[in-house]
Amino acid sequence: MKKLVRNAVVATLLTVAGTTAVVASPAHAIPYPKDNESITIVYYSDASRTVEVGMLVYGNCLDDFEYGIRTAYSTINRTTCPRNL
């Protein structure tokens, strides 16, 4: 009986720990561009960031466009444009 109770307690603790880890993970925030900026986000297939699978460009310098797929692996670049655009 003690072993059964111990296993139930361990299972409960592991479930709570796993749920806490999922809830506590940060969200991927998309940055907001300034008046003279455009944001380029390049998405990659995996953590090595060698195979590009998508891109998102938005802001005030270039026309907004998107292609491919969004993944958890990305790089974010800010481009400053001249004030007269």
Accessible surface in RSA format (square Angstrom, percent):
REM  Atomic radii and reference values for relative SASA: ProtOr
REM  Chains: A
REM  Algorithm: Lee & Richards
REM  Probe-radius: 1.40
REM  Slices: 20
REM RES _ NUM      All-atoms   Total-Side   Main-Chain    Non-polar    All polar
REM                ABS   REL    ABS   REL    ABS   REL    ABS   REL    ABS   REL
RES MET A   1   176.56  91.4 130.28  86.2  46.28 110.2 117.80 100.2  58.76  77.9
RES LYS A   2   185.36  90.4 176.47 108.3   8.89  21.2 122.75 110.5  62.60  66.7
RES LYS A   3   137.96  67.3 133.63  82.0   4.33  10.3  78.77  70.9  59.19  63.0
RES LEU A   4   119.45  66.5 115.91  82.9   3.54   8.9 117.87  82.8   1.58   4.2
RES VAL A   5    80.17  52.8  78.06  70.7   2.12   5.1  80.17  69.7   0.00   0.0
RES ARG A   6   137.61  57.8 132.05  67.3   5.57  13.3  61.41  83.9  76.20  46.2
RES ASN A   7    73.89  51.0  68.79  66.5   5.10  12.3  23.00  55.4  50.89  49.2
RES ALA A   8    55.53  51.1  46.48  71.7   9.05  20.6  54.29  76.5   1.24   3.3
RES VAL A   9    77.80  51.2  75.13  68.0   2.67   6.4  77.78  67.6   0.03   0.1
RES VAL A  10    72.79  47.9  72.37  65.5   0.42   1.0  72.79  63.2   0.00   0.0
RES ALA A  11    54.58  50.2  49.50  76.4   5.09  11.6  53.63  75.5   0.96   2.5
RES THR A  12    81.28  57.8  76.38  77.4   4.90  11.7  56.32  75.7  24.95  37.7
RES LEU A  13   112.50  62.7 108.90  77.9   3.61   9.1 109.13  76.6   3.37   9.1
RES LEU A  14   122.80  68.4 114.51  81.9   8.30  20.9 114.84  80.7   7.96  21.4
RES THR A  15    90.42  64.3  80.94  82.1   9.48  22.6  64.11  86.1  26.31  39.8
RES VAL A  16    85.64  56.4  83.57  75.7   2.07   5.0  85.56  74.3   0.07   0.2
RES ALA A  17    59.59  54.8  46.88  72.3  12.71  28.9  53.99  76.0   5.60  14.8
RES GLY A  18    37.34  46.0   0.00   N/A  37.34  46.0  35.74  98.1   1.61   3.6
RES THR A  19    76.94  54.7  71.27  72.2   5.67  13.5  57.95  77.8  18.99  28.7
RES THR A  20    79.56  56.6  75.61  76.6   3.95   9.4  63.47  85.3  16.09  24.3
RES ALA A  21    65.24  60.0  49.20  75.9  16.05  36.5  57.76  81.3   7.48  19.8
RES VAL A  22   114.05  75.0 102.83  93.1  11.22  27.0 107.71  93.6   6.34  17.2
RES VAL A  23   117.01  77.0  92.40  83.7  24.61  59.3  98.42  85.5  18.60  50.4
RES ALA A  24    76.16  70.0  42.89  66.2  33.26  75.7  53.26  75.0  22.90  60.7
RES SER A  25    69.06  58.4  49.24  65.7  19.82  45.7  35.29  75.2  33.77  47.3
RES PRO A  26   128.44  93.6  98.11  89.4  30.34 110.3 108.42  89.5  20.02 124.4
RES ALA A  27    97.73  89.9  65.24 100.7  32.50  73.9  74.65 105.1  23.08  61.1
RES HIS A  28   104.87  57.3  74.17  51.6  30.70  78.5  62.69  64.6  42.18  49.1
RES ALA A  29    80.47  74.0  62.40  96.3  18.07  41.1  70.05  98.6  10.42  27.6
RES ILE A  30    81.06  46.1  54.66  40.7  26.41  63.6  54.66  39.4  26.41  71.7
RES PRO A  31    28.64  20.9  16.42  15.0  12.22  44.4  27.50  22.7   1.14   7.1
RES TYR A  32   190.98  89.2 176.38 100.4  14.60  38.0 129.99  97.7  60.99  75.2
RES PRO A  33    15.50  11.3  11.28  10.3   4.22  15.4  11.28   9.3   4.22  26.3
RES LYS A  34   137.04  66.9 128.66  78.9   8.38  20.0  82.38  74.1  54.66  58.2
RES ASP A  35   124.50  87.2 106.70 106.2  17.80  42.1  24.47  57.6 100.03  99.8
RES ASN A  36    28.19  19.4  26.87  26.0   1.32   3.2   4.59  11.0  23.60  22.8
RES GLU A  37    13.80   7.9  13.80  10.4   0.00   0.0   1.44   2.8  12.36  10.1
RES SER A  38     0.00   0.0   0.00   0.0   0.00   0.0   0.00   0.0   0.00   0.0
RES ILE A  39     0.00   0.0   0.00   0.0   0.00   0.0   0.00   0.0   0.00   0.0
RES THR A  40    22.13  15.7  22.13  22.4   0.00   0.0  15.56  20.9   6.57   9.9
RES ILE A  41     0.00   0.0   0.00   0.0   0.00   0.0   0.00   0.0   0.00   0.0
RES VAL A  42    13.20   8.7  13.20  12.0   0.00   0.0  13.20  11.5   0.00   0.0
RES TYR A  43     4.66   2.2   4.66   2.7   0.00   0.0   2.99   2.2   1.68   2.1
RES TYR A  44    34.11  15.9  34.11  19.4   0.00   0.0   8.91   6.7  25.20  31.1
RES SER A  45    51.64  43.6  28.62  38.2  23.02  53.0  27.06  57.6  24.58  34.4
RES ASP A  46    67.42  47.2  67.37  67.1   0.06   0.1  28.49  67.1  38.93  38.8
RES ALA A  47    67.53  62.1  52.62  81.2  14.91  33.9  52.79  74.3  14.74  39.1
RES SER A  48    72.27  61.1  40.51  54.1  31.76  73.2  49.15 104.7  23.12  32.4
RES ARG A  49    99.93  42.0  83.34  42.5  16.59  39.5  28.77  39.3  71.16  43.1
RES THR A  50   107.20  76.2  72.89  73.9  34.31  81.8  66.47  89.3  40.73  61.6
RES VAL A  51    86.75  57.1  83.69  75.8   3.06   7.4  86.75  75.4   0.00   0.0
RES GLU A  52    81.68  46.9  55.57  42.0  26.11  62.2  21.13  40.9  60.54  49.4
RES VAL A  53    39.64  26.1  24.90  22.5  14.73  35.5  32.73  28.4   6.90  18.7
RES GLY A  54     0.00   0.0   0.00   N/A   0.00   0.0   0.00   0.0   0.00   0.0
RES MET A  55    37.57  19.5  36.91  24.4   0.66   1.6  29.00  24.7   8.57  11.4
RES LEU A  56    18.95  10.6  18.95  13.6   0.00   0.0  18.95  13.3   0.00   0.0
RES VAL A  57     4.17   2.7   4.07   3.7   0.10   0.2   4.07   3.5   0.10   0.3
RES TYR A  58    36.12  16.9  36.12  20.5   0.01   0.0  36.12  27.1   0.00   0.0
RES GLY A  59    22.78  28.1   0.00   N/A  22.78  28.1   5.14  14.1  17.64  39.5
RES ASN A  60    77.05  53.1  54.19  52.4  22.86  55.0  18.19  43.8  58.87  56.9
RES CYS A  61    22.43  17.0   2.79   3.1  19.64  46.2   3.76   9.5  18.67  20.1
RES LEU A  62    97.03  54.0  84.90  60.7  12.13  30.5  90.46  63.5   6.56  17.7
RES ASP A  63   127.78  89.5 116.34 115.8  11.44  27.1  35.79  84.2  91.99  91.7
RES ASP A  64    96.29  67.4  70.31  70.0  25.98  61.4  29.27  68.9  67.01  66.8
RES PHE A  65    96.44  48.2  85.23  52.8  11.21  29.2  95.92  58.2   0.51   1.5
RES GLU A  66    91.63  52.6  61.41  46.5  30.22  71.9  22.55  43.6  69.07  56.4
RES TYR A  67   105.50  49.3  95.87  54.5   9.63  25.1  89.44  67.2  16.06  19.8
RES GLY A  68    55.34  68.3   0.00   N/A  55.34  68.3  20.99  57.6  34.35  76.9
RES ILE A  69   109.62  62.4 104.22  77.6   5.40  13.0 109.44  78.8   0.18   0.5
RES ARG A  70   122.48  51.4  94.56  48.2  27.92  66.5  43.61  59.6  78.87  47.8
RES THR A  71    35.14  25.0  18.80  19.1  16.34  38.9  30.05  40.4   5.08   7.7
RES ALA A  72    90.71  83.4  54.48  84.1  36.23  82.4  63.89  90.0  26.82  71.1
RES TYR A  73    81.62  38.1  81.62  46.4   0.00   0.0  35.62  26.8  46.00  56.7
RES SER A  74    16.81  14.2   5.04   6.7  11.77  27.1   0.00   0.0  16.81  23.5
RES THR A  75    48.79  34.7  43.58  44.2   5.21  12.4  46.11  61.9   2.67   4.0
RES ILE A  76    72.23  41.1  43.35  32.3  28.88  69.6  43.35  31.2  28.88  78.4
RES ASN A  77    79.31  54.7  74.96  72.4   4.35  10.5  21.50  51.8  57.81  55.9
RES ARG A  78   120.26  50.5  88.91  45.3  31.34  74.6  40.20  54.9  80.06  48.5
RES THR A  79    60.81  43.3  57.13  57.9   3.68   8.8  43.26  58.1  17.55  26.5
RES THR A  80    95.52  67.9  69.13  70.1  26.40  62.9  45.75  61.4  49.78  75.2
RES CYS A  81    11.49   8.7   6.04   6.7   5.45  12.8   6.10  15.5   5.39   5.8
RES PRO A  82    85.98  62.7  71.67  65.3  14.32  52.0  83.97  69.3   2.01  12.5
RES ARG A  83   188.30  79.1 157.95  80.5  30.35  72.3  75.37 103.0 112.93  68.4
RES ASN A  84   135.93  93.7  95.86  92.6  40.07  96.5  47.45 114.2  88.48  85.5
RES LEU A  85   136.72  76.1  77.43  55.4  59.30 149.1 103.78  72.9  32.94  88.6
END  Absolute sums over single chains surface
CHAIN  1 A     6519.5       5303.3       1216.1       4279.1       2240.4
END  Absolute sums over all chains
TOTAL          6519.5       5303.3       1216.1       4279.1       2240.4
